[in-house]
Amino acid sequence: MIDPPRNPLPPVYRTATDPKLRLLIPLVVACALFMENLDSTIIATSIPQIARSLGESPLHLNLAVTSYLLSLAVFIPISGWVADRFGARNVFCGAIVMFTVGSALCGLSTSLAMLVATRILQGFGGAMMTPVGRLILLRSFPKEALVQAMTYVTIPALIGPTMGPLVGGFLTTYASWRWIFYINIPIGLVGIYLAMRYIEDAKMPTPPRFDFAGFVICGAALASTELVLESAGRQLVPLWGEIALVAIAIGGMALYRRHARRTPNPAVDLKIFRLRSFRLSVLAGGVCRMGLSAVPFLLPLQLQLGFGMTAMQSGAITFVSSLGAMLMKSASPPILRRFGFRKLLIGNGVLVGFVITGMAAFTDATPHVLLYCYLLLFGFMRSVQFTCLNTLGYADVPPDMMSRATSVSSVGQQLAMSFGVAIGATLLGLLVGEGGTVTAAEFTIVYPLIAILPTFASLFFTRLLPSDGMQVSGYRPRAEIQAQAASASPTVSSNAPAP
């Protein structure tokens, strides 16, 4: 007689037997997240000074921002497989090393081409750091302890973007723009030491085969799309080059769509787009993110090139936007419970479009107190929109699809941010012309054009049902709306085509 299979023993977590690891492991992951989040905002304030030092137009320096974001988007899908194949600790430490070395090389850059190349290296390291850091937490803590661990990790993720403009403005004004990159070196060294000492290395015995063909096709299509946006109206590449890039972008996307349908485990699984709430959060939300992500690039240029402020003065003003985002974190749950995803995304999307348009009225005579209040409001509303989009994306995703949703959503967010910066720089470039000088006048046109994006995205959020994401938001529609939602098509539509 064959004995019935025994229930597997529950996993033993090191944090359960060694209490000090409950703080140390989140601290290790927090070091990586702090570097990445600080880096996402610190460079914008320094763009005019970097451009002057490298002998470039400030508008061309958007390449230093978009190359980093695009590198993140392209390499995020490979991070999970690499961690399973080579061990989470090894990959995490290697990612910190790569990010730290990339930061040092960015500080040593003597040309725009070198800066872009080293930013891509930074992005590759960042693409591995954040997802693998989250994976380390999931493997180090039982579910009931994850909330506390995530709280420790979230703090630097909030502080980093807030400090970025201030730190960047201070270092650029009183030292050199190169120090905005050198500052990552000591943080990286501390992170590597802590990771090697306190994180346990774990590998999957037989990780699934990674879709390298799909990864290459998708990466080429995304990179070509980015280059098309960068070159539009600015002749960064000759006409035949632009035509070739458009062909590669369109052909690559069509080829990857066909490839993803025929591959069991594609690098980016498009089937997840059959979920209505996820589809709208990524696609319509991506259009909204483009407009919202262009503003942090445009605002320091407006303050410094248009109004003649120093980097420190600019950073002291723009950081208020991140402060508004921090204040929103405690206010978002009751706001979501009161209005639900549908009303909030539509209404706030339209309002934030009006707020962006209002930035066109800023002048060098606008009182700083008014700027502070206005940007605090913008940061609050921007963060409301981002929080809603991030939460809605996972609200109705089944557990067995969560890893695919995380990968696709992360790629979509980074791409939207990259495209938004590229669009902002392209619009300024078209208005200024080749070799022209940016003045305050151009921003009176660019901001209203950028504001169209979140306003236009709000139209697509009307396709959400009042009940979508109800379990997450806590919103309870009226009885008749609940009955209508129950009789409507389910969130997962088996007939909805993947894009």
Legacy VTK file of the C-alpha trace (Angstrom):
# vtk DataFile Version 3.0
C-alpha trace
ASCII
DATASET POLYDATA
POINTS 499 float
0.000 0.000 0.000
1.328 3.399 -1.001
1.255 6.008 1.689
-0.662 9.126 0.750
1.548 12.146 0.053
2.233 14.220 3.102
1.416 17.881 3.221
4.579 19.876 2.622
6.011 21.575 5.658
5.500 25.331 5.771
8.606 27.282 4.754
10.947 28.416 7.494
11.829 32.085 7.207
15.122 33.394 8.600
13.330 36.492 9.857
11.268 34.272 12.163
14.366 32.837 13.862
16.597 35.939 13.744
14.624 39.052 14.812
17.295 41.550 13.746
16.799 40.509 10.113
13.240 41.861 10.238
14.775 45.332 10.062
18.091 44.644 8.311
16.672 42.936 5.196
14.166 45.758 4.485
17.025 48.214 5.121
19.105 46.523 2.412
16.271 46.744 -0.106
15.578 50.318 1.019
19.154 51.361 0.130
18.558 50.282 -3.468
15.122 51.910 -3.686
16.444 55.135 -2.177
19.185 55.378 -4.814
16.794 54.690 -7.666
14.069 57.059 -6.449
16.552 59.820 -5.639
18.081 59.439 -9.094
14.674 59.733 -10.773
14.269 63.377 -9.658
17.751 64.668 -8.874
18.900 65.103 -12.487
16.045 67.339 -13.699
17.194 70.315 -11.629
20.749 70.039 -13.001
19.966 69.772 -16.730
20.897 73.383 -17.701
24.268 73.108 -15.913
25.037 69.678 -17.393
24.198 70.999 -20.873
26.479 74.001 -20.406
29.328 71.803 -19.149
29.035 69.355 -22.055
28.497 72.054 -24.679
24.998 70.832 -25.588
21.535 72.339 -25.866
19.465 71.773 -22.691
16.768 70.207 -24.885
19.155 67.448 -25.933
19.725 66.576 -22.262
16.305 64.941 -22.144
18.192 61.983 -23.661
19.907 61.534 -20.295
16.466 61.131 -18.696
14.695 59.067 -21.331
17.620 56.685 -21.922
17.543 55.759 -18.232
13.757 55.244 -18.177
13.809 53.273 -21.427
16.597 51.052 -20.111
14.474 50.330 -17.038
11.470 49.426 -19.194
13.404 47.150 -21.554
15.258 45.167 -18.887
12.586 44.805 -16.178
11.002 41.696 -17.835
14.262 39.759 -17.582
14.881 40.503 -13.882
12.759 37.719 -12.379
14.241 35.011 -14.577
17.805 36.188 -13.917
17.165 36.107 -10.142
15.809 32.549 -10.338
18.684 31.430 -12.530
21.636 33.016 -10.704
20.270 33.638 -7.205
18.438 36.648 -5.829
21.327 37.837 -3.632
23.905 37.540 -6.415
21.714 39.415 -8.881
20.746 42.064 -6.309
24.384 42.746 -5.395
25.377 42.742 -9.059
22.589 45.230 -9.808
23.766 47.586 -7.047
27.346 47.300 -8.336
26.177 48.090 -11.878
24.073 51.044 -10.717
26.907 52.397 -8.556
29.530 52.021 -11.288
27.105 53.585 -13.768
26.636 56.524 -11.376
30.392 57.051 -11.069
30.791 56.962 -14.861
27.909 59.425 -15.274
29.805 61.832 -13.033
32.933 61.380 -15.152
31.118 61.938 -18.466
32.737 64.363 -20.881
30.136 64.197 -23.661
26.419 63.665 -24.118
27.020 60.303 -25.799
29.013 59.078 -22.789
26.365 60.342 -20.373
23.579 58.566 -22.287
25.568 55.319 -22.435
26.302 55.386 -18.704
22.659 56.248 -17.928
21.652 53.136 -19.854
24.044 51.145 -17.649
22.420 52.745 -14.605
18.993 51.816 -15.936
20.038 48.194 -16.428
21.145 48.050 -12.803
17.954 49.761 -11.644
15.808 47.334 -13.643
17.334 44.478 -11.645
17.428 46.209 -8.240
13.781 47.013 -7.604
11.990 43.828 -8.784
14.632 41.540 -7.270
14.524 43.551 -4.035
10.779 42.936 -3.803
11.390 39.253 -4.538
13.889 39.099 -1.654
11.264 40.495 0.703
8.650 37.979 -0.459
11.079 35.124 0.168
12.273 36.461 3.530
8.989 37.210 5.307
5.770 35.281 5.934
2.674 36.943 4.506
1.498 38.236 7.868
4.791 40.144 8.308
5.002 41.573 4.786
3.011 44.723 5.539
5.470 45.849 8.203
8.445 45.014 5.975
6.942 46.939 3.055
6.418 49.926 5.362
10.148 50.099 6.089
10.918 49.890 2.374
8.316 52.471 1.347
9.812 55.256 3.469
12.921 55.813 1.294
10.765 55.455 -1.813
8.838 58.524 -0.599
11.826 60.473 0.745
14.004 59.964 -2.369
11.856 61.872 -4.894
11.181 64.609 -2.329
14.856 65.164 -1.582
15.949 64.891 -5.225
15.280 68.478 -6.380
16.697 69.967 -3.167
19.821 67.802 -3.126
20.333 68.242 -6.869
19.921 72.018 -6.633
22.280 72.289 -3.657
25.038 70.113 -5.153
24.802 71.761 -8.558
24.886 75.285 -7.139
27.546 74.865 -4.458
29.670 71.970 -5.760
29.207 70.483 -9.245
26.496 68.649 -11.162
28.807 65.607 -11.149
28.120 65.132 -7.425
24.463 64.298 -8.113
25.844 60.992 -9.418
28.775 60.561 -7.027
26.359 60.676 -4.082
25.166 57.174 -5.036
28.608 55.635 -4.464
28.619 55.490 -0.619
24.953 54.413 -0.546
25.712 51.636 -3.023
28.725 50.400 -1.038
26.627 50.193 2.138
23.920 48.305 0.269
26.384 45.769 -1.166
27.925 45.124 2.271
24.555 44.606 3.946
23.259 42.381 1.139
26.291 40.086 1.188
26.110 39.756 4.968
22.410 39.418 5.714
20.563 38.202 2.602
20.318 34.481 1.946
20.939 33.378 -1.621
18.165 31.291 -3.150
17.826 29.813 -6.616
15.090 27.879 -8.348
16.281 24.333 -9.148
15.035 24.465 -12.736
13.942 27.963 -13.768
11.716 28.052 -16.858
13.245 28.906 -20.182
13.323 32.629 -20.798
11.875 34.067 -23.999
15.031 35.720 -25.321
13.665 36.047 -28.855
10.610 37.925 -27.605
12.787 40.037 -25.311
14.967 41.148 -28.245
11.993 41.844 -30.546
10.092 43.802 -27.889
13.200 45.744 -26.816
14.031 46.737 -30.389
10.471 47.927 -31.021
10.383 49.994 -27.816
13.828 51.524 -28.393
12.894 52.454 -31.966
9.657 54.091 -30.802
11.596 56.156 -28.264
14.126 57.266 -30.887
11.316 58.289 -33.249
9.845 60.520 -30.538
13.256 61.955 -29.703
14.083 62.774 -33.316
10.704 64.192 -34.336
11.211 67.781 -35.442
14.807 67.937 -34.201
16.676 66.037 -36.951
18.721 63.935 -34.522
18.965 61.340 -37.293
18.622 61.827 -41.073
15.250 61.376 -42.777
16.035 57.881 -44.031
16.999 56.947 -40.476
13.676 58.186 -39.112
11.804 56.177 -41.759
13.813 53.072 -40.834
13.092 53.578 -37.121
9.358 53.939 -37.770
9.412 50.728 -39.818
11.311 48.874 -37.084
8.944 50.167 -34.395
5.743 49.224 -36.245
7.108 45.964 -37.634
8.609 44.991 -34.270
5.338 45.547 -32.423
3.373 43.525 -34.981
5.969 40.750 -34.913
6.016 40.621 -31.128
2.218 40.447 -30.955
2.310 37.409 -33.229
5.238 35.915 -31.302
3.518 36.387 -27.906
0.418 34.532 -29.117
2.485 31.500 -30.134
4.881 31.343 -27.170
3.868 29.599 -23.907
5.800 32.016 -21.646
6.450 35.245 -23.551
8.773 37.895 -22.113
5.835 40.329 -21.892
2.527 38.452 -21.732
-0.119 40.408 -23.658
-2.962 38.132 -22.512
-3.135 40.147 -19.315
-4.705 42.961 -21.364
-7.923 40.943 -21.519
-8.617 42.309 -18.055
-10.563 45.516 -18.617
-9.390 47.359 -15.501
-5.776 46.378 -16.142
-5.993 47.330 -19.826
-7.338 50.783 -19.022
-4.867 51.379 -16.198
-1.893 50.626 -18.478
-3.020 52.006 -21.858
-5.266 54.955 -20.963
-3.201 55.418 -17.814
-0.069 55.488 -19.961
-1.409 58.441 -21.962
-2.201 60.205 -18.698
1.278 59.441 -17.307
2.930 60.960 -20.376
1.435 64.358 -19.624
2.078 64.141 -15.880
5.670 62.948 -16.387
6.552 65.764 -18.794
6.014 68.428 -16.131
8.972 67.512 -13.828
11.225 67.808 -16.898
9.737 71.093 -18.122
9.383 72.919 -14.801
13.115 73.244 -13.900
13.810 74.450 -17.445
11.078 77.053 -17.126
12.376 78.285 -13.776
16.066 78.357 -14.757
16.139 79.119 -18.486
12.912 81.127 -18.576
13.079 82.988 -15.260
16.834 82.997 -14.608
16.757 81.140 -11.280
19.715 79.195 -9.924
19.574 75.412 -9.594
19.163 75.781 -5.813
16.255 78.210 -6.183
14.627 75.942 -8.759
15.048 72.844 -6.599
13.628 74.618 -3.540
10.461 75.312 -5.541
10.019 72.060 -7.481
10.494 69.844 -4.416
7.126 71.121 -3.141
5.430 68.986 -5.780
6.934 65.835 -4.238
5.923 67.086 -0.806
2.330 67.255 -2.046
2.648 63.660 -3.217
3.748 62.572 0.260
0.797 64.346 1.859
-1.554 62.526 -0.498
-0.512 59.067 0.750
-2.577 59.383 3.915
-5.513 61.009 2.108
-5.867 58.521 -0.769
-7.802 55.712 1.036
-10.753 57.900 2.161
-10.846 59.671 -1.214
-11.004 56.335 -3.030
-13.720 55.058 -0.679
-15.768 58.185 -1.307
-15.582 58.345 -5.104
-14.302 55.006 -6.457
-11.860 54.512 -9.330
-14.163 55.594 -12.171
-15.232 58.985 -10.806
-11.825 59.804 -9.393
-9.811 58.978 -12.529
-12.207 60.912 -14.762
-12.629 63.946 -12.520
-9.056 64.231 -11.288
-7.707 63.650 -14.819
-9.666 66.635 -16.132
-8.725 68.812 -13.151
-5.015 68.007 -13.378
-5.179 68.972 -17.061
-6.450 72.408 -16.044
-3.712 72.685 -13.394
-0.983 71.899 -15.954
-2.468 74.498 -18.299
-2.313 77.047 -15.480
1.460 76.662 -15.287
1.618 78.555 -18.574
0.671 81.670 -16.582
3.799 81.515 -14.400
6.137 84.486 -14.859
9.354 85.623 -13.220
7.200 88.047 -11.181
4.911 85.332 -9.774
5.290 85.329 -5.948
7.112 82.259 -4.680
4.379 81.651 -2.110
1.882 81.275 -4.956
4.251 78.895 -6.765
4.585 76.787 -3.617
0.824 76.520 -3.146
0.176 75.771 -6.806
2.847 73.073 -7.060
1.724 71.547 -3.763
-1.741 71.182 -5.308
-0.287 69.753 -8.514
1.830 67.221 -6.604
-1.197 66.132 -4.614
-3.407 65.693 -7.690
-0.627 64.018 -9.695
-0.069 61.513 -6.920
-3.816 60.834 -6.633
-3.872 59.911 -10.309
-0.760 57.714 -10.059
-2.033 55.951 -6.938
-5.391 55.225 -8.567
-3.745 53.911 -11.732
-1.276 51.714 -9.822
-3.956 50.264 -7.560
-6.569 49.766 -10.277
-4.052 47.814 -12.354
-3.920 45.017 -9.753
-7.430 45.334 -8.298
-9.014 42.589 -10.411
-5.948 40.520 -11.357
-6.213 36.838 -10.304
-3.340 35.555 -8.115
-2.002 33.269 -10.833
-1.594 36.271 -13.195
-0.063 38.657 -10.654
3.586 38.162 -11.678
2.782 38.825 -15.345
0.710 41.861 -14.404
3.556 43.255 -12.311
6.051 42.917 -15.153
3.789 44.400 -17.836
2.632 47.245 -15.580
6.217 48.176 -14.632
7.242 48.256 -18.294
4.219 50.387 -19.174
4.907 52.899 -16.409
8.553 53.411 -17.370
7.699 53.722 -21.062
4.993 56.298 -20.392
7.367 58.380 -18.272
10.063 58.140 -20.947
7.668 59.071 -23.758
6.308 61.986 -21.711
9.767 63.525 -21.275
10.500 62.951 -24.972
7.248 64.643 -26.008
7.925 67.637 -23.748
11.434 68.077 -25.157
10.213 67.640 -28.745
7.510 70.295 -28.357
10.043 72.748 -26.926
12.461 71.895 -29.730
9.844 72.534 -32.409
9.026 75.939 -30.907
12.643 76.999 -30.361
14.039 75.639 -33.609
17.492 74.220 -34.220
20.086 76.244 -32.319
17.458 78.487 -30.697
17.386 79.573 -27.064
14.654 78.491 -24.676
12.738 81.427 -23.168
9.676 81.753 -20.948
7.444 82.292 -23.998
7.659 78.680 -25.221
6.183 77.289 -21.999
2.954 79.251 -22.472
2.320 77.002 -25.494
3.867 73.732 -24.331
1.946 73.361 -21.058
-1.545 73.586 -22.655
-0.462 71.023 -25.274
0.858 68.670 -22.596
-2.371 69.116 -20.620
-4.322 67.547 -23.488
-2.873 64.110 -22.623
-4.402 63.563 -19.145
-7.629 65.248 -20.258
-7.894 62.966 -23.306
-7.144 59.884 -21.181
-10.132 60.720 -18.966
-12.443 59.912 -21.875
-11.287 56.283 -21.827
-11.854 55.946 -18.075
-15.589 56.313 -18.769
-15.401 52.658 -19.897
-14.817 51.589 -16.297
-17.805 50.252 -14.364
-18.598 51.878 -11.012
-17.923 48.492 -9.408
-14.448 48.002 -10.923
-11.835 47.661 -8.188
-14.545 47.857 -5.520
-12.825 45.283 -3.292
-9.683 47.419 -3.188
-11.138 50.940 -3.054
-13.904 50.144 -0.560
-16.287 52.202 -2.727
-19.912 51.024 -2.659
-22.116 52.210 -5.539
-25.867 52.555 -5.206
-28.031 49.449 -5.369
-29.222 50.045 -8.928
-25.665 50.593 -10.131
-24.611 47.375 -8.407
-27.396 45.511 -10.191
-26.344 46.992 -13.520
-22.712 46.035 -12.896
-23.723 42.483 -11.970
-25.619 42.050 -15.251
-22.809 43.587 -17.329
-19.956 41.654 -18.855
-17.351 40.377 -16.356
-14.041 42.158 -15.871
-12.214 39.341 -17.629
-13.498 39.237 -21.172
-12.457 36.115 -23.001
-13.392 37.714 -26.304
-11.423 40.915 -25.803
-8.464 40.893 -28.173
-4.950 41.426 -26.856
-3.327 44.550 -28.299
LINES 1 500
499 0 1 2 3 4 5 6 7 8 9 10 11 12 13 14 15 16 17 18 19 20 21 22 23 24 25 26 27 28 29 30 31 32 33 34 35 36 37 38 39 40 41 42 43 44 45 46 47 48 49 50 51 52 53 54 55 56 57 58 59 60 61 62 63 64 65 66 67 68 69 70 71 72 73 74 75 76 77 78 79 80 81 82 83 84 85 86 87 88 89 90 91 92 93 94 95 96 97 98 99 100 101 102 103 104 105 106 107 108 109 110 111 112 113 114 115 116 117 118 119 120 121 122 123 124 125 126 127 128 129 130 131 132 133 134 135 136 137 138 139 140 141 142 143 144 145 146 147 148 149 150 151 152 153 154 155 156 157 158 159 160 161 162 163 164 165 166 167 168 169 170 171 172 173 174 175 176 177 178 179 180 181 182 183 184 185 186 187 188 189 190 191 192 193 194 195 196 197 198 199 200 201 202 203 204 205 206 207 208 209 210 211 212 213 214 215 216 217 218 219 220 221 222 223 224 225 226 227 228 229 230 231 232 233 234 235 236 237 238 239 240 241 242 243 244 245 246 247 248 249 250 251 252 253 254 255 256 257 258 259 260 261 262 263 264 265 266 267 268 269 270 271 272 273 274 275 276 277 278 279 280 281 282 283 284 285 286 287 288 289 290 291 292 293 294 295 296 297 298 299 300 301 302 303 304 305 306 307 308 309 310 311 312 313 314 315 316 317 318 319 320 321 322 323 324 325 326 327 328 329 330 331 332 333 334 335 336 337 338 339 340 341 342 343 344 345 346 347 348 349 350 351 352 353 354 355 356 357 358 359 360 361 362 363 364 365 366 367 368 369 370 371 372 373 374 375 376 377 378 379 380 381 382 383 384 385 386 387 388 389 390 391 392 393 394 395 396 397 398 399 400 401 402 403 404 405 406 407 408 409 410 411 412 413 414 415 416 417 418 419 420 421 422 423 424 425 426 427 428 429 430 431 432 433 434 435 436 437 438 439 440 441 442 443 444 445 446 447 448 449 450 451 452 453 454 455 456 457 458 459 460 461 462 463 464 465 466 467 468 469 470 471 472 473 474 475 476 477 478 479 480 481 482 483 484 485 486 487 488 489 490 491 492 493 494 495 496 497 498
